[in-house]
């Protein structure tokens, strides 16, 4: 008895009329017999390509779906699940999932058939996103491009319609980076002097480390002998998607780029503050039992030895701003403040880039261009003072 082909398996043979034929099992009839799909071509290799495309159709919805009726949301859901999920970071996948749920699957265009979607449909859709930030518009654009490019590669469509659209301009006002002045920095440091978050907030403002990097910092990453911190991981709260269920979890992950893994020098002042903090933590551990307290050896933990929550750290930062009577800038502004002070002090931009972990020096230039402009003004004043003495 001939062995039955598994669902989706195909066989190729040549007919008497010279044409090549491929048969693919696409399911079962009511009477239990195999339901087959037959495709033909004069060229065997072309037929094989058609067969692979048909098998892709079968994969899409765990069964046969004609490529001329599959919709954008069907393909996007399948591509996210089968092609993307196991190749990107969980945080990246969550970003893609969020974009789809909030900005794509609830739009009419997502219910259109892939083969019907033209560039003008996508342009009209993208134009409705102008109230978003430039970076978020670009994320939506790039994700759509991934979906349509993959559809081309999987023989679902002949051409990527995203190639025919223009990225719309954002109408959202670009928020200037917030940086504490030297005087504001002084009163901020004074305001956190008696708080339990003092060492953490001083570390932020003296190293430019991100909040996730600070929370993931362990004592073995601080080298008091050479006065440096090795940044190698970050803590982040994100949604984990498994078996159709999404739940928030705290994860530890490595930096996105090689530049994220870096060594940051620390001043004698910060080293002293961290050493004092370590001594206090050790005393607290002794009183609670070393095995039970801060078993992961985080530099910054709660008073009962558990990992800190980013929201609590941000709350402590905002409370410090209020006590200091300065603008309630975001926690990330401490990072900007550190970089600004370094550039103002004459540290070259390449070195600053390495310390704060930017992927490219252009990124550092773009963010801290305001410091460069102030330096130009200061240089112009020096010229005025110099030239004035010549008359």
Backbone torsions as a table, in degrees:
resi	resn	phi	psi	omega
1	UNK	NA	132.7	-177.1
2	UNK	-66.3	142.9	179.5
3	UNK	-75.9	132.0	-179.4
4	UNK	-72.8	143.3	174.3
5	UNK	-74.8	144.2	176.3
6	UNK	-71.8	159.6	-179.2
7	UNK	-58.5	121.2	-179.7
8	UNK	98.6	-12.8	177.0
9	UNK	-74.0	149.0	179.6
10	UNK	-129.4	157.9	176.1
11	UNK	-130.8	142.6	-178.6
12	UNK	-116.4	132.9	176.9
13	UNK	-149.5	162.0	-178.7
14	UNK	-100.6	132.8	179.4
15	UNK	-83.9	168.8	179.7
16	UNK	-64.1	-29.1	-180.0
17	UNK	-79.6	3.2	177.0
18	UNK	95.4	-16.2	179.5
19	UNK	-75.7	151.0	175.2
20	UNK	-93.9	142.3	-177.7
21	UNK	-128.8	140.4	175.5
22	UNK	-125.0	136.1	178.2
23	UNK	-117.9	130.7	-179.3
24	UNK	-125.4	132.2	176.3
25	UNK	-78.1	124.3	-176.9
26	UNK	-116.3	10.2	178.8
27	UNK	148.0	-157.4	-178.8
28	UNK	-128.4	143.1	173.0
29	UNK	-76.9	172.0	-179.0
30	UNK	-59.0	-34.8	-178.7
31	UNK	-82.6	3.5	176.8
32	UNK	93.6	-9.0	178.6
33	UNK	-74.6	157.1	-178.6
34	UNK	-68.5	138.2	173.2
35	UNK	-98.5	124.1	-175.1
36	UNK	-118.4	153.6	174.8
37	UNK	-117.4	129.1	-179.1
38	UNK	-111.3	135.1	176.0
39	UNK	-129.8	152.8	-172.3
40	UNK	-134.6	154.7	172.3
41	UNK	-167.5	150.5	177.8
42	UNK	-72.2	-24.8	-177.4
43	UNK	-106.3	127.1	-175.6
44	UNK	-63.3	-41.8	-178.1
45	UNK	-68.4	-36.9	176.7
46	UNK	-65.8	-37.1	178.1
47	UNK	-65.6	-40.2	178.4
48	UNK	-60.2	-39.7	178.0
49	UNK	-63.5	-41.1	177.4
50	UNK	-63.6	-38.1	180.0
51	UNK	-63.6	-44.2	179.0
52	UNK	-62.2	-40.2	179.0
53	UNK	-62.9	-41.1	179.5
54	UNK	-65.6	-40.1	178.2
55	UNK	-64.6	-33.0	174.8
56	UNK	-63.2	-39.9	177.6
57	UNK	-58.7	-39.5	-178.7
58	UNK	-65.8	-35.5	-179.3
59	UNK	-68.3	-33.6	-171.2
60	UNK	-51.0	-50.8	-178.7
61	UNK	-123.4	36.5	-178.8
62	UNK	53.2	35.1	-179.5
63	UNK	174.7	176.5	-174.9
64	UNK	-73.9	123.0	173.9
65	UNK	-128.2	121.2	179.6
66	UNK	-63.2	135.8	-176.5
67	UNK	-67.6	-13.3	-180.0
68	UNK	-88.3	-3.5	178.9
69	UNK	-121.4	-5.4	-179.5
70	UNK	-66.5	135.7	-177.2
71	UNK	-96.0	167.4	-178.9
72	UNK	-61.2	-45.2	-178.0
73	UNK	-67.8	-31.5	176.4
74	UNK	-64.3	-47.0	-178.5
75	UNK	-69.1	-42.0	-179.5
76	UNK	-61.1	-43.9	179.7
77	UNK	-62.2	-45.0	-179.2
78	UNK	-67.9	-41.2	-178.0
79	UNK	-67.3	-39.7	176.6
80	UNK	-59.6	-46.3	-174.9
81	UNK	-70.7	-45.5	-171.4
82	UNK	-95.9	-28.3	-174.4
83	UNK	-107.5	-34.8	-172.8
84	UNK	-96.0	-42.7	-169.7
85	UNK	-51.2	-39.8	-174.8
86	UNK	-93.9	11.3	-178.9
87	UNK	-122.5	-5.9	-179.0
88	UNK	-125.7	168.3	176.6
89	UNK	-66.4	152.5	-178.2
90	UNK	-61.5	-31.9	178.4
91	UNK	-69.4	-36.5	177.5
92	UNK	-67.1	-42.8	178.9
93	UNK	-62.0	-40.2	179.4
94	UNK	-64.5	-36.8	176.9
95	UNK	-62.7	-46.1	178.6
96	UNK	-60.9	-44.1	-179.5
97	UNK	-62.1	-41.4	179.5
98	UNK	-63.8	-42.8	178.6
99	UNK	-60.9	-44.6	-179.2
100	UNK	-64.2	-46.6	-177.0
101	UNK	-67.4	-42.1	-172.7
102	UNK	-93.2	-22.5	-172.5
103	UNK	-131.3	1.7	-179.1
104	UNK	-130.9	-55.0	-174.0
105	UNK	-67.2	-17.4	177.6
106	UNK	-95.3	10.0	-180.0
107	UNK	-106.1	150.5	-179.1
108	UNK	-59.3	-33.6	-176.1
109	UNK	-62.9	-26.7	-178.2
110	UNK	-69.6	-20.5	-179.7
111	UNK	-92.9	-1.2	178.0
112	UNK	-79.3	150.5	175.8
113	UNK	-69.0	141.9	-179.4
114	UNK	-52.8	-43.6	-175.6
115	UNK	-71.3	-14.4	179.9
116	UNK	-92.1	-17.6	-174.4
117	UNK	-77.4	122.8	179.3
118	UNK	-111.5	171.0	-179.0
119	UNK	-58.8	-37.5	-177.3
120	UNK	-69.3	-28.1	173.7
121	UNK	-65.5	-46.8	-177.8
122	UNK	-68.2	-36.3	178.1
123	UNK	-63.5	-43.5	178.6
124	UNK	-62.6	-40.7	178.3
125	UNK	-64.2	-48.3	-178.7
126	UNK	-63.7	-32.7	-179.9
127	UNK	-65.5	-19.5	178.3
128	UNK	-80.3	-4.2	-177.0
129	UNK	-102.1	13.2	-175.0
130	UNK	-65.2	-20.2	179.7
131	UNK	-79.3	-5.0	178.0
132	UNK	-88.1	169.7	178.9
133	UNK	-69.7	158.5	179.3
134	UNK	-58.0	-41.8	-177.4
135	UNK	-67.4	-36.9	-178.3
136	UNK	-74.3	-36.1	175.3
137	UNK	-59.3	-41.7	-179.5
138	UNK	-66.3	-36.3	178.4
139	UNK	-63.2	-43.4	178.7
140	UNK	-62.9	-44.2	179.6
141	UNK	-59.7	-48.1	-177.2
142	UNK	-65.1	-38.1	-180.0
143	UNK	-68.2	-41.9	176.3
144	UNK	-61.5	-40.1	179.1
145	UNK	-62.7	-38.0	176.7
146	UNK	-61.3	-45.9	-178.5
147	UNK	-61.9	-47.3	-176.5
148	UNK	-74.7	-34.8	177.5
149	UNK	-65.2	-39.8	178.5
150	UNK	-69.0	-31.6	177.7
151	UNK	-65.6	-36.5	176.1
152	UNK	-65.3	-46.9	-178.0
153	UNK	-64.9	-25.3	178.9
154	UNK	-97.1	14.7	175.4
155	UNK	61.2	27.9	177.1
156	UNK	-87.0	-31.5	176.0
157	UNK	-138.8	160.3	-176.2
158	UNK	-86.0	-29.7	-173.8
159	UNK	-143.8	145.3	178.8
160	UNK	-81.2	111.1	-178.1
161	UNK	-69.0	-16.4	178.9
162	UNK	-65.4	-20.9	180.0
163	UNK	-68.0	-15.7	-176.8
164	UNK	-100.9	8.5	-178.2
165	UNK	-111.3	159.8	176.5
166	UNK	-106.1	137.2	179.1
167	UNK	-69.0	119.7	-177.5
168	UNK	-69.2	154.1	179.7
169	UNK	-82.8	138.6	179.1
170	UNK	-76.4	136.4	175.9
171	UNK	-90.4	-6.8	-177.2
172	UNK	-75.2	132.0	-179.0
173	UNK	-64.9	130.7	-179.5
174	UNK	-72.9	123.2	-178.4
175	UNK	-79.5	125.8	178.6
176	UNK	-70.6	147.5	179.5
177	UNK	-67.2	144.7	-177.7
178	UNK	-100.5	127.4	-178.3
179	UNK	-133.2	133.7	176.1
180	UNK	-74.2	140.2	173.5
181	UNK	-73.8	170.7	179.3
182	UNK	-60.6	-43.1	179.9
183	UNK	-65.3	-41.4	178.2
184	UNK	-65.1	-36.5	179.4
185	UNK	-64.0	-38.6	179.9
186	UNK	-64.9	-46.3	-178.1
187	UNK	-72.3	-27.7	176.0
188	UNK	-64.8	-48.0	179.8
189	UNK	-61.2	-37.2	178.0
190	UNK	-65.8	-37.0	-176.3
191	UNK	-70.2	-22.4	-177.9
192	UNK	-101.6	5.7	-173.7
193	UNK	-56.6	-40.3	-174.8
194	UNK	-101.4	9.9	-176.5
195	UNK	-95.0	160.7	179.2
196	UNK	-73.9	-13.5	-179.0
197	UNK	-97.4	7.9	-174.9
198	UNK	-55.3	-52.4	-175.8
199	UNK	-62.2	-39.4	-179.6
200	UNK	-65.7	-47.7	-176.8
201	UNK	-69.2	-34.3	175.3
202	UNK	-65.7	-39.4	177.4
203	UNK	-60.6	-41.8	179.6
204	UNK	-62.4	-46.1	-174.0
205	UNK	-79.8	-16.6	179.7
206	UNK	-102.1	-7.2	-179.4
207	UNK	-127.1	-21.1	-177.3
208	UNK	75.3	14.4	179.2
209	UNK	-70.6	148.9	176.8
210	UNK	-73.3	158.6	-176.8
211	UNK	-61.2	-39.8	178.9
212	UNK	-65.8	-35.0	178.9
213	UNK	-68.7	-38.0	179.7
214	UNK	-67.8	-43.1	-179.0
215	UNK	-67.0	-27.8	-179.8
216	UNK	-87.3	-6.3	-175.6
217	UNK	-67.6	129.9	177.3
218	UNK	-114.4	160.6	-173.3
219	UNK	-62.4	-29.4	-179.2
220	UNK	-70.4	-10.4	179.3
221	UNK	-92.5	-3.0	177.4
222	UNK	-104.5	120.4	179.8
223	UNK	-104.6	97.5	-178.4
224	UNK	-70.0	-26.9	-179.5
225	UNK	-67.1	-45.8	-178.6
226	UNK	-98.2	3.8	178.0
227	UNK	53.6	62.3	179.2
228	UNK	-154.1	157.4	177.3
229	UNK	-119.3	133.5	175.9
230	UNK	-97.6	117.6	179.5
231	UNK	-95.2	119.0	-176.1
232	UNK	-137.6	-5.9	-178.7
233	UNK	-155.6	171.2	-178.5
234	UNK	-147.3	144.4	176.1
235	UNK	-100.7	134.2	-179.6
236	UNK	-144.9	143.5	174.6
237	UNK	-95.8	124.3	-176.6
238	UNK	-146.9	166.3	175.7
239	UNK	-84.6	134.8	175.0
240	UNK	-106.2	128.5	-176.7
241	UNK	-108.8	112.6	179.6
242	UNK	-140.4	130.9	175.4
243	UNK	52.8	39.5	177.1
244	UNK	78.1	4.8	-179.7
245	UNK	-116.8	136.8	178.1
246	UNK	-115.5	132.1	176.9
247	UNK	-144.3	148.2	-179.1
248	UNK	-77.2	133.8	177.0
249	UNK	-142.1	154.0	174.9
250	UNK	-95.1	125.6	-177.4
251	UNK	-123.9	158.3	172.8
252	UNK	-112.5	128.2	-179.2
253	UNK	-138.3	158.8	178.1
254	UNK	-80.1	161.8	180.0
255	UNK	-59.2	153.5	-178.6
256	UNK	-66.7	-34.8	-176.7
257	UNK	-123.0	164.3	178.6
258	UNK	-60.6	-34.6	-178.5
259	UNK	-67.3	-20.7	178.3
260	UNK	-66.3	-32.1	174.6
261	UNK	-82.3	114.8	-172.2
262	UNK	-154.2	170.6	175.3
263	UNK	-115.1	126.9	-177.8
264	UNK	-113.0	125.1	177.9
265	UNK	-71.8	147.5	177.6
266	UNK	-121.8	144.6	-179.5
267	UNK	-75.2	165.4	178.0
268	UNK	-62.4	-35.1	-179.6
269	UNK	-64.0	-47.6	179.8
270	UNK	-65.8	-40.2	179.6
271	UNK	-59.2	-40.5	179.7
272	UNK	-66.3	-43.1	179.9
273	UNK	-63.1	-42.0	180.0
274	UNK	-67.7	-37.3	178.9
275	UNK	-66.6	-40.7	176.6
276	UNK	-63.7	-39.9	178.4
277	UNK	-63.6	-39.4	179.8
278	UNK	-65.6	-40.4	179.4
279	UNK	-64.1	-42.3	178.7
280	UNK	-64.7	-38.8	179.9
281	UNK	-65.6	-39.0	178.9
282	UNK	-64.5	-39.9	178.2
283	UNK	-63.6	-41.1	179.3
284	UNK	-66.4	-38.3	178.7
285	UNK	-64.4	-39.5	179.7
286	UNK	-62.8	-38.4	-177.1
287	UNK	-74.1	-23.2	-177.8
288	UNK	-105.2	-10.4	-176.7
289	UNK	99.8	116.8	-172.6
290	UNK	-58.7	-38.2	-176.2
291	UNK	-66.9	-32.3	-176.3
292	UNK	-88.6	-18.5	-172.5
293	UNK	-98.7	123.5	172.0
294	UNK	46.7	56.4	-174.7
295	UNK	-63.8	-22.0	178.7
296	UNK	-88.9	-0.3	175.0
297	UNK	61.2	41.2	175.6
298	UNK	-70.6	143.6	177.4
299	UNK	-65.8	-38.1	-179.1
300	UNK	-121.0	118.7	179.9
301	UNK	-140.3	175.1	179.3
302	UNK	-76.2	175.3	-178.8
303	UNK	-70.4	-10.5	175.8
304	UNK	-109.8	10.4	172.9
305	UNK	87.9	10.9	178.5
306	UNK	-93.3	156.8	179.2
307	UNK	-59.8	145.8	179.6
308	UNK	-78.3	150.7	176.0
309	UNK	-96.1	135.5	-176.9
310	UNK	-58.6	-36.6	-178.8
311	UNK	-64.7	-36.6	178.3
312	UNK	-68.1	-37.0	177.6
313	UNK	-65.3	-45.1	179.1
314	UNK	-63.0	-37.4	177.9
315	UNK	-63.8	-41.9	178.5
316	UNK	-63.6	-37.1	178.5
317	UNK	-65.2	-46.0	-179.8
318	UNK	-64.6	-38.2	177.1
319	UNK	-63.4	-35.8	177.3
320	UNK	-65.8	-39.2	178.2
321	UNK	-62.7	-40.6	-179.9
322	UNK	-65.9	-44.3	179.0
323	UNK	-63.9	-36.0	-178.8
324	UNK	-79.8	-8.9	-179.1
325	UNK	58.1	45.8	176.0
326	UNK	-121.8	164.9	178.8
327	UNK	-55.0	140.8	179.9
328	UNK	-80.0	75.4	179.7
329	UNK	-76.0	159.3	179.0
330	UNK	-68.1	160.7	178.9
331	UNK	-57.7	-37.1	-178.6
332	UNK	-61.6	-18.8	179.1
333	UNK	-66.8	-23.8	176.3
334	UNK	-65.1	-35.4	176.3
335	UNK	-65.8	-45.7	178.1
336	UNK	-63.4	-37.1	-179.6
337	UNK	-64.4	-43.6	178.2
338	UNK	-58.6	-50.8	-177.7
339	UNK	-62.3	-39.8	-179.9
340	UNK	-63.5	-45.6	179.2
341	UNK	-60.7	-39.1	-179.3
342	UNK	-64.7	-45.4	-179.3
343	UNK	-66.0	-41.2	178.0
344	UNK	-61.7	-30.2	-178.3
345	UNK	-83.7	-1.1	175.9
346	UNK	100.2	4.0	176.9
347	UNK	-69.9	132.0	-176.7
348	UNK	-67.2	150.3	-172.2
349	UNK	-62.9	-30.7	178.4
350	UNK	-65.2	-40.4	178.6
351	UNK	-66.6	-43.0	178.4
352	UNK	-61.1	-41.2	177.7
353	UNK	-56.2	-44.4	-179.8
354	UNK	-65.5	-38.8	-178.1
355	UNK	-68.2	-41.4	-175.6
356	UNK	-90.9	-8.9	171.6
357	UNK	82.4	28.5	175.2
358	UNK	-72.3	144.6	-178.0
359	UNK	-67.9	-34.9	-179.5
360	UNK	-133.8	154.5	178.2
361	UNK	-69.8	-26.5	178.6
362	UNK	-63.4	-36.0	177.9
363	UNK	-61.8	-42.2	178.9
364	UNK	-65.6	-43.3	177.2
365	UNK	-58.1	-47.7	-175.6
366	UNK	-62.5	-40.0	-177.5
367	UNK	-73.8	-39.1	-173.7
368	UNK	-108.2	29.8	178.1
369	UNK	-62.9	-28.1	-179.4
370	UNK	-62.4	-33.8	178.8
371	UNK	-68.8	-39.7	178.8
372	UNK	-62.3	-40.3	-179.9
373	UNK	-64.5	-41.7	178.3
374	UNK	-64.3	-36.2	178.1
375	UNK	-64.9	-38.3	178.3
376	UNK	-63.9	-41.2	179.3
377	UNK	-64.1	-41.0	179.3
378	UNK	-64.4	-39.7	179.1
379	UNK	-65.4	-38.0	179.4
380	UNK	-64.6	-37.4	178.4
381	UNK	-66.4	-37.8	176.8
382	UNK	-61.8	-41.8	178.0
383	UNK	-62.2	-43.2	179.4
384	UNK	-59.4	-44.9	-179.0
385	UNK	-64.6	-39.3	-178.5
386	UNK	-67.8	-48.5	-175.8
387	UNK	-70.3	-27.9	-179.3
388	UNK	-63.3	-30.6	179.6
389	UNK	-74.5	-9.0	-179.2
390	UNK	-89.4	-6.5	-178.8
391	UNK	-110.5	NA	NA
